[in-house]
Amino acid sequence: MLTPGERETVLRWSEDRGEGLSLYTASPRVFRRLEEAGFRPSRVSHGADGVPVAWEFSLPADARSWRRLRGALNKVFSR
């Protein structure tokens, strides 16, 4: 199990390449909120015990995706 300091979430967006957004999270709480918002991970990393420990999402960089992402993350950070 990861410590709270290891449960990071990273959002990458490259304007130049037009690839959209890439979001990586090692936070089960962030993962659950993204899943509830309808996002599905493009990659799942598992620990030695086979339990998922990190998730990567590839998202289009359109206004609808931004709104859904913002809504999901707001639920994580507004307790």
C-alpha positions in Angstrom: 0.0 0.0 0.0 1.2 3.5 -0.9 1.8 6.2 1.7 -0.2 9.4 1.4 2.8 11.1 0.0 3.1 8.6 -2.8 -0.5 8.9 -3.8 0.1 11.6 -6.4 -2.0 12.7 -9.3 -0.3 14.2 -12.4 -2.1 16.0 -15.3 -0.1 16.5 -18.5 -1.3 18.5 -21.5 0.8 19.3 -24.5 -0.7 22.1 -26.7 1.9 21.4 -29.4 1.0 17.8 -30.1 -2.7 18.1 -29.9 -2.8 14.7 -28.1 -5.2 15.7 -25.5 -4.8 15.1 -21.8 -2.9 12.5 -19.9 -3.7 11.9 -16.3 -1.8 9.6 -14.0 -3.0 8.9 -10.4 -1.8 6.6 -7.7 -4.7 7.7 -5.5 -7.6 5.3 -5.2 -9.9 8.2 -4.2 -9.1 10.1 -7.4 -9.5 6.9 -9.4 -13.0 6.3 -8.0 -14.1 9.8 -8.7 -12.8 9.7 -12.3 -14.5 6.3 -12.8 -17.8 7.7 -11.4 -17.5 10.6 -13.9 -17.4 8.0 -16.7 -13.6 8.0 -17.4 -12.0 4.6 -18.0 -8.2 4.0 -17.5 -6.1 3.3 -20.5 -3.5 1.6 -18.3 -3.6 0.0 -14.8 -0.4 -0.7 -12.8 -0.5 -3.5 -10.2 1.6 -4.0 -7.1 3.5 -7.2 -6.3 0.4 -8.6 -4.7 -1.7 -8.0 -7.9 -3.7 -5.2 -6.5 -4.1 -2.1 -8.7 -1.9 0.8 -7.4 -2.0 3.3 -10.2 -4.1 4.3 -13.2 -3.5 6.3 -16.3 -6.1 8.0 -18.4 -6.0 9.5 -21.9 -8.6 12.1 -22.4 -9.5 14.4 -25.3 -8.7 18.1 -24.6 -12.2 19.3 -25.4 -14.5 21.5 -23.2 -16.8 18.6 -22.3 -13.9 16.5 -21.0 -12.5 19.4 -19.0 -15.8 20.0 -17.3 -16.2 16.3 -16.4 -12.6 16.2 -15.2 -13.0 19.3 -13.1 -16.2 18.1 -11.6 -14.6 14.8 -10.6 -11.6 16.4 -9.1 -13.7 19.0 -7.3 -15.4 16.1 -5.5 -12.0 14.8 -4.4 -10.7 18.1 -3.0 -13.9 19.5 -1.5 -14.6 17.5 1.6 
